[in-house]
């Protein structure tokens, strides 16, 4: 499972989380067809992708304004647990948390069925953040 956390731009406190169990590609950008939608003038419509390649996640920049790790522009790099990357030099910061192995769709469906039987979760899911 991979969890992406939007951090407050000044205080670096968590503002919003997105969890992905079965996806092998996660898209982030301003356009509503992304998995994570961020409304910011410096974020491109399709700004960055996280791709599962074998056992490792990688970050791939697609944005005109760049993707930054520790103030260094990167085009592609391995996403390690605890990594923080920024969209553009002054844009949103995202914390990457990687937990265990990525589930196959069948494993995730089985887990979801067990969870539905044991609880009644709220089906609504916030997927938009605005700056």
Secondary structure, 3 states (H helix, E strand, C coil): CEEEEEECCCCCCEEEEEEECCCCEEEEECCCCCCEEEECCCCCCCCEEEEEECCEEEEEECCCCCEEECCEEECEEEECCCCEEEECCCCCEEEEEECCCCCCHHHHHHHHHHHHHHCCCCCCCCCEEEC
